[in-house]
């Protein structure tokens, strides 16, 4: 095999490994996220689909001692790579609908949380990678790639927002299982 063919073969294999779920490097997380989670490790990854269409790929990063049953007690990072375009408003509305599966929301609280998320979240395009950092008792921060977009200091909203993916009441139990796969494997 020529040197050029070998190089192409290695590039193709690397792409295949990524597509099959090879563990990405920790360096892919923005530095402040990695520091806040503390020795982050990939807990799992999965894909959100709707009517067969890919919506986004998701990866969950957790630190030492993470327990899925009490996820809200641990800092963690959730990374979403979008395959479709959505407005911030549409994401916020859907998020609050999903939060409503975890707990009862009155109309005023739902409206407040929808407005807060719509202001905090960006519009997304295919290929956009957003990383949310959950900080127990403090709130959450959001990055697009390595750029900090902002933070939200509502600890209750933050916990329930991340519960969209991690709560046992999620509407996507298969995605939750995929995100927590490595945690489940390492449990006694």
TADAVEN-V305797 format. One line per field, one symbol per residue. phi: phi as a letter, one per 20 degrees, with the letter a starting at -180 (. if undefined). burial: + if it has 24 or more other ideal C-beta (glycine too) atoms within 12 Angstrom, else -. A space follows every 50 residues. Layout:
phi: ???
burial: ???
//
This chain:
phi: .fgfffffffffffffgffeogfffgfffggffgfffmlfcferbacecc lnefebeccddcdfngcffcgfecfbccdcdedcebegffffffffgfff febfcegffgfffffffffefefccgnfddcddecgmdpbcccdleefeq cceefffgfffffgedfgegecfffgfffdgffffeff
burial: ---------------------------+++--++-++--+++++++++-- ----+++++++++--+-+--++-+++++++++-+-+-+--++-+++-+++ -+-------+--++-+++-+++-+---++++++++---++++++----+- ++-+-++++++++++++--+-+--+++++++++-----
//
